[in-house]
Amino acid sequence: MAGDTETSEGRRPRVPYLLTPGPLTTSDAVKRAMLRDWGSWDSDFRAMTAELRSRLLGLLGRGGAAFDCVPIQGSGTFAVEAMLGAFVPPDGKALVLANGAYGQRIAQILARLGRDHVVLDTGDYLPARGPEVTRALEGDPAIGQVVVVHCETSSGILNPLAEIGAAVAAAGRQLLIDSMSAFGALALEPAQIRYEALVSSANKCIEGVPGFGFVIARRAALAAARGRSHSLALDVHAQWAEMERSGQWRFTPPTHVVAAFVEALRAHEAEGGVAARGARYARNRDVLVAGMRALGFETLLDDRWLSPIIVTFLNPAHPRFDFARFYEEMKTRGFVIYPGKLTVVDSFRIGCIGRLDEDVMRAVVSAVQQALAAMGVDDARPCAAALAERARLPA
Ligand SMILES: *Cc1c(COP(=O)(O)O)cnc(C)c1O
């Protein structure tokens, strides 16, 4: 990655690479874009907001013309909450497909909003399949919306959106997608998968810095959301209406974050768009997974469910393996990794997204090897119980 976060001495980074699913490692150009101050009312800033919205819509591909983009201040969860408040009517009912922390958070938000919902919880990492969704919808005609997480970042599983989307469309219901950790790297063409709205944020696959999220929704759905939101600040319709009217955000926008994001979007296009971004992340994953397996590690998920976003590895069973120590050994070598987020088995995660390439991932694998040696761990295989748990995954 063209020496972005490196010194002239070679591969040793000035600051650690973030192998985390956002905030993540950004380019120097993105960081430099934050060095100038912008007036939120000024026409130059309004032009940036317009460019941001139209560039994001440009990533939708076929069928994108019916959609509009509404940025929302705050972290990604703020935008998820805004989306749910706009597109699940107060007297409606939603089906939440949960297989990890972010699916559970969606159910938690709906509960707090007082929106009726049922949860199809498939555990830590099993995906909901099309036929199950069909059955759930047939059994409950009151359900109007299905909410799904694209890549469930807590395990790294890529949920089977095509079959879920087909089941939802066949039942005549609406699909809302938390594509936070996937949008910009994995295609989500409305012509392929029918959905009403998706949500993502600045600091994931577009490789910006944290500070806002965005809702991309059908214009008809946006128009229908008027007056529905439980919240003043998170009212998607009101934010959309103001942006359409004046080109401005309703309340103070994260100006520097927006400037950095526009820079990140330009780099995304220059790289080759969604396909090229996804391909780089997939290569990162492939190098990482092959290298880790060669060291004796096992992935939680079978290859067919592995996303190019983040990979969960089972902790080695070796008595000298200790995650806190492993984390520090990795950080010393220039890499910040991520703890696991599973309830059943001990694990840790390594992200593949951000300004990283295959050379960086090879360096990650060699740092892992050195970290294990420093800890006196000579065998990275997981315990039998973890492998037995993993065997429950569908083929
Ligand atoms: C990152 C992420 C979010 C939002 O998390 P924040 O901490 O609020 O930014 C939501 N869903 C998924 C799947 C994510 O990966």
The ligand as an SDF file (V2000), in Angstrom:
LIG
                    3D

 15 15  0  0  0  0  0  0  0  0999 V2000
  -19.2970   -1.6880   12.9850 C   0  0  0  0  0  0  0  0  0  0  0  0
  -20.6450   -2.2780   12.8710 C   0  0  0  0  0  0  0  0  0  0  0  0
  -21.7910   -1.5920   13.3430 C   0  0  0  0  0  0  0  0  0  0  0  0
  -21.7610   -0.2300   13.9920 C   0  0  0  0  0  0  0  0  0  0  0  0
  -20.9520   -0.1700   15.0780 O   0  0  0  0  0  0  0  0  0  0  0  0
  -20.5680    1.2480   15.7000 P   0  0  0  0  0  0  0  0  0  0  0  0
  -19.6380    0.8480   16.7950 O   0  0  0  0  0  0  0  0  0  0  0  0
  -21.7800    1.9080   16.1850 O   0  0  0  0  0  0  0  0  0  0  0  0
  -19.9140    2.0300   14.6110 O   0  0  0  0  0  0  0  0  0  0  0  0
  -23.0340   -2.1740   13.1240 C   0  0  0  0  0  0  0  0  0  0  0  0
  -23.1410   -3.3560   12.4980 N   0  0  0  0  0  0  0  0  0  0  0  0
  -22.0770   -4.0550   12.0380 C   0  0  0  0  0  0  0  0  0  0  0  0
  -22.2920   -5.3530   11.3430 C   0  0  0  0  0  0  0  0  0  0  0  0
  -20.7820   -3.5350   12.2110 C   0  0  0  0  0  0  0  0  0  0  0  0
  -19.7280   -4.2110   11.7570 O   0  0  0  0  0  0  0  0  0  0  0  0
  1  2  1  0
  2  3  1  0
  2 14  2  0
  3  4  1  0
  3 10  2  0
  4  5  1  0
  5  6  1  0
  6  7  2  0
  6  8  1  0
  6  9  1  0
 10 11  1  0
 11 12  2  0
 12 13  1  0
 12 14  1  0
 14 15  1  0
M  END
$$$$
